[in-house]
Amino acid sequence: MGTPKVDYGEYGICEECENKNTDNNWCLQCNSQRFQQNFGNWTSGNKDLDEIIQELQSNCTTTHSFVEWIPYSKFEDIKYIDKGGFGKIYSANWKEGLIYRWNIHRKKMERIGNYRVALKSLNDSQNITNEFLNEFKNNLKCQQGASSTIILCCGITQDPETKNYMFVMPFMEGGNLRKFLKSKFSKLTWKDKLNNLLWISSGLHHMHDESLSKPVDETGISKDGKQKVFGVIPYIAPKVLSGDDNYSKASDIYGFAMIMFELLTGIPPFYNIPHDKDLALNIYIMKRCWDAKSDQGPTAKKLWNDFCNYKSNIEYEAKESELWKQIEECNRLNSTNPVDTNNTNSSTSYEIHPSAIYTSRGFNFKNLPKPKNLNENDDENINELITEDCLITEEFSTEIP
């Protein structure tokens, strides 16, 4: 009889326990035990947060499926970058860097060393709430299985002065979407733009598959205990603006549509007007002229499939496709309407209104009516619709801290 074949699985066999590896140079059984043996050597200072980190480390199937508690002293060259609606952002060098494998000969975890990270502090997070913990768990759930399309959370640390907790994430050299487009838009091909939209829609599709509704970072919206909405007004769906308590996948699609507009044009939505109660009303009116039924819009999976097809049309020059014809027309218009030649870094030239605020804020629009569909046979004039709806403007109540 011949020697039976050994099933090495996709990632080979662990040299120590001889079970199948669950990732490149990674054994769940062995590494989870090593993490567990180290539980007594660290603490975040919060029992609930410790338990979440420990649970992830006990089920570490890949190098991206867990986070660490990282003492603040492990970071150097910490520099302030910017502030958002929920806290401040810093860059730093993580001297040790990410764990990437167990060294069987040296009997220790090996790290990549000198890893540049972003430290995202959270205002008033000294006392962690259940809402924060749930948000943390949801973010970690999102990144499992979609590490290539969602920015990873590497760990948690704490500012020793403010005592605020901070997310540790890879530093994105290009900055946020707006800074990236400002410096790179003129160099982006249609294939580049579609590829970016493909990746974004893929990440959104994964989140929806996990039954999570979490808008993209720049369009993040959430509610505190008082049911106040947080976010960036141009990206928030009318249904949310009108006070619907249930965030949905459809509201994520609305936010994605605004990101798609900005990525394709290089111009932020509603950049030239104040982001206030009047804009919220205008968005509501605009949506009333569309379809307010959430089931009439595309799903994240449908968008992802569409962008896959669009990318193929570009790569294989499918000149008979509708997309190719539209791109050719856009290129023709661009050639006959040249952009600002004095702007050497970007194909877009615009000035953002001083009251157009693209960081998350808290607000509460009261008395904004619920979105509804206009009947196809409705003879109501759009101007009359706008006049009627604008009557409620004085009834708005806006809270912006």
KAWOBEL-V865740 format. One record per backbone hydrogen bond with DSSP energy under -0.5 kcal/mol. CO is the residue of the C=O (numbers start at 0). NH is the residue of the N-H. E is the energy in kcal/mol with one decimal. If there is no record, write none. Layout:
BEGIN
co=CO nh=NH e=E
co=CO nh=NH e=E
END
This chain:
BEGIN
co=5 nh=7 e=-1.0
co=7 nh=11 e=-1.0
co=11 nh=20 e=-2.8
co=13 nh=17 e=-1.3
co=18 nh=13 e=-3.3
co=22 nh=25 e=-1.9
co=24 nh=101 e=-0.7
co=25 nh=21 e=-2.0
co=25 nh=22 e=-1.3
co=25 nh=27 e=-0.5
co=26 nh=30 e=-2.5
co=27 nh=31 e=-2.4
co=28 nh=32 e=-1.2
co=29 nh=33 e=-1.8
co=30 nh=34 e=-2.3
co=31 nh=35 e=-2.3
co=32 nh=36 e=-2.0
co=33 nh=37 e=-0.6
co=34 nh=37 e=-1.3
co=35 nh=38 e=-1.1
co=37 nh=40 e=-2.0
co=38 nh=41 e=-1.1
co=45 nh=49 e=-2.5
co=46 nh=50 e=-2.1
co=47 nh=51 e=-1.7
co=48 nh=52 e=-2.2
co=49 nh=53 e=-2.7
co=50 nh=54 e=-2.4
co=51 nh=55 e=-2.1
co=52 nh=56 e=-2.3
co=53 nh=57 e=-1.8
co=54 nh=58 e=-0.6
co=55 nh=58 e=-0.9
co=56 nh=59 e=-0.9
co=58 nh=60 e=-1.7
co=61 nh=64 e=-1.0
co=67 nh=69 e=-0.7
co=67 nh=155 e=-2.2
co=68 nh=70 e=-0.6
co=70 nh=73 e=-2.2
co=71 nh=74 e=-1.8
co=73 nh=94 e=-1.8
co=75 nh=92 e=-3.0
co=78 nh=90 e=-2.7
co=81 nh=88 e=-3.2
co=85 nh=122 e=-3.5
co=86 nh=83 e=-3.2
co=87 nh=120 e=-2.6
co=88 nh=80 e=-3.0
co=88 nh=81 e=-1.5
co=89 nh=118 e=-2.9
co=90 nh=78 e=-2.7
co=91 nh=93 e=-0.6
co=91 nh=116 e=-2.8
co=92 nh=75 e=-2.2
co=92 nh=94 e=-0.9
co=93 nh=114 e=-2.3
co=94 nh=113 e=-2.2
co=95 nh=112 e=-2.1
co=97 nh=111 e=-2.1
co=100 nh=102 e=-0.5
co=100 nh=109 e=-3.4
co=101 nh=103 e=-0.9
co=102 nh=106 e=-1.5
co=102 nh=107 e=-1.1
co=107 nh=102 e=-3.0
co=109 nh=99 e=-2.7
co=109 nh=100 e=-1.1
co=113 nh=115 e=-0.5
co=114 nh=93 e=-3.1
co=115 nh=170 e=-1.6
co=116 nh=91 e=-2.1
co=117 nh=119 e=-0.7
co=117 nh=168 e=-2.4
co=118 nh=89 e=-2.3
co=118 nh=120 e=-0.8
co=119 nh=166 e=-2.4
co=120 nh=122 e=-0.5
co=121 nh=124 e=-1.1
co=125 nh=127 e=-0.8
co=128 nh=132 e=-2.1
co=129 nh=133 e=-2.6
co=130 nh=134 e=-2.3
co=131 nh=135 e=-2.5
co=132 nh=136 e=-2.4
co=133 nh=137 e=-2.4
co=134 nh=138 e=-2.3
co=135 nh=139 e=-2.1
co=136 nh=140 e=-2.3
co=137 nh=141 e=-2.1
co=138 nh=142 e=-1.6
co=139 nh=143 e=-1.0
co=142 nh=144 e=-0.5
co=142 nh=145 e=-1.3
co=145 nh=148 e=-1.4
co=145 nh=149 e=-1.3
co=151 nh=153 e=-0.6
co=151 nh=169 e=-0.6
co=153 nh=67 e=-1.3
co=154 nh=167 e=-2.6
co=155 nh=69 e=-2.7
co=156 nh=165 e=-2.7
co=158 nh=162 e=-2.2
co=163 nh=158 e=-2.7
co=164 nh=121 e=-1.8
co=165 nh=156 e=-2.2
co=166 nh=119 e=-2.5
co=166 nh=168 e=-0.6
co=167 nh=153 e=-2.9
co=167 nh=154 e=-1.2
co=168 nh=117 e=-3.5
co=170 nh=172 e=-0.8
co=171 nh=174 e=-2.0
co=175 nh=179 e=-2.5
co=176 nh=180 e=-2.6
co=177 nh=181 e=-2.2
co=178 nh=182 e=-1.5
co=179 nh=183 e=-2.1
co=180 nh=184 e=-2.0
co=183 nh=186 e=-1.6
co=183 nh=187 e=-0.7
co=184 nh=187 e=-1.4
co=188 nh=192 e=-2.3
co=189 nh=193 e=-2.5
co=190 nh=194 e=-2.3
co=191 nh=195 e=-2.3
co=192 nh=196 e=-2.2
co=193 nh=197 e=-2.2
co=194 nh=198 e=-2.1
co=195 nh=199 e=-2.3
co=196 nh=200 e=-2.6
co=197 nh=201 e=-1.9
co=198 nh=202 e=-2.1
co=199 nh=203 e=-2.2
co=200 nh=204 e=-2.6
co=201 nh=205 e=-2.2
co=202 nh=206 e=-2.1
co=203 nh=207 e=-2.4
co=204 nh=208 e=-2.1
co=205 nh=209 e=-1.5
co=206 nh=211 e=-2.6
co=207 nh=210 e=-1.6
co=211 nh=213 e=-0.6
co=215 nh=218 e=-2.7
co=216 nh=219 e=-1.5
co=221 nh=229 e=-1.8
co=223 nh=226 e=-2.1
co=227 nh=223 e=-1.0
co=228 nh=362 e=-2.8
co=229 nh=221 e=-0.7
co=230 nh=232 e=-0.6
co=230 nh=360 e=-1.9
co=231 nh=234 e=-2.1
co=231 nh=235 e=-0.5
co=232 nh=235 e=-1.7
co=236 nh=239 e=-1.1
co=236 nh=240 e=-2.2
co=237 nh=241 e=-2.2
co=238 nh=243 e=-1.8
co=239 nh=242 e=-1.8
co=244 nh=246 e=-0.9
co=247 nh=251 e=-1.2
co=248 nh=252 e=-1.8
co=249 nh=253 e=-1.7
co=250 nh=254 e=-1.8
co=251 nh=255 e=-2.4
co=252 nh=256 e=-2.3
co=253 nh=257 e=-1.6
co=254 nh=258 e=-1.8
co=255 nh=259 e=-2.7
co=256 nh=260 e=-2.1
co=257 nh=261 e=-2.1
co=258 nh=262 e=-2.6
co=259 nh=263 e=-2.2
co=260 nh=264 e=-1.8
co=261 nh=265 e=-2.6
co=267 nh=270 e=-1.0
co=269 nh=272 e=-0.8
co=270 nh=352 e=-2.8
co=273 nh=275 e=-1.2
co=275 nh=279 e=-2.0
co=276 nh=280 e=-2.0
co=277 nh=281 e=-2.5
co=278 nh=282 e=-2.7
co=279 nh=283 e=-1.9
co=280 nh=284 e=-2.6
co=281 nh=285 e=-2.8
co=282 nh=286 e=-2.3
co=283 nh=287 e=-1.8
co=284 nh=288 e=-1.0
co=285 nh=288 e=-0.7
co=286 nh=289 e=-1.7
co=287 nh=373 e=-0.6
co=289 nh=291 e=-0.5
co=289 nh=373 e=-0.5
co=291 nh=293 e=-0.7
co=292 nh=295 e=-2.0
co=293 nh=296 e=-1.1
co=298 nh=302 e=-2.2
co=299 nh=303 e=-2.4
co=300 nh=304 e=-2.5
co=301 nh=305 e=-2.4
co=302 nh=306 e=-2.6
co=303 nh=307 e=-1.9
co=304 nh=308 e=-2.0
co=305 nh=309 e=-2.7
co=306 nh=310 e=-2.4
co=307 nh=311 e=-1.8
co=308 nh=312 e=-2.2
co=309 nh=313 e=-1.8
co=310 nh=314 e=-2.7
co=311 nh=315 e=-2.5
co=312 nh=317 e=-2.6
co=313 nh=316 e=-1.0
co=316 nh=318 e=-2.0
co=317 nh=320 e=-1.9
co=320 nh=324 e=-1.7
co=321 nh=325 e=-2.1
co=322 nh=326 e=-2.4
co=323 nh=327 e=-2.4
co=324 nh=328 e=-1.9
co=325 nh=329 e=-2.4
co=326 nh=330 e=-2.8
co=327 nh=331 e=-2.0
co=328 nh=332 e=-2.4
co=329 nh=333 e=-2.5
co=330 nh=334 e=-1.9
co=331 nh=335 e=-1.4
co=332 nh=336 e=-1.4
co=339 nh=342 e=-1.1
co=341 nh=343 e=-1.0
co=349 nh=351 e=-0.5
co=352 nh=355 e=-2.4
co=354 nh=274 e=-2.8
co=354 nh=356 e=-1.0
co=355 nh=357 e=-0.6
co=360 nh=230 e=-2.1
co=362 nh=228 e=-2.2
co=363 nh=365 e=-0.8
co=366 nh=368 e=-0.6
co=374 nh=377 e=-2.4
co=380 nh=384 e=-2.3
co=381 nh=385 e=-2.5
co=382 nh=386 e=-2.5
co=383 nh=387 e=-2.7
co=384 nh=388 e=-2.5
co=385 nh=389 e=-2.4
co=386 nh=390 e=-0.7
co=387 nh=390 e=-0.9
co=388 nh=391 e=-1.6
co=389 nh=392 e=-1.8
co=391 nh=394 e=-1.5
co=392 nh=395 e=-1.6
co=396 nh=365 e=-0.6
co=397 nh=399 e=-0.6
END
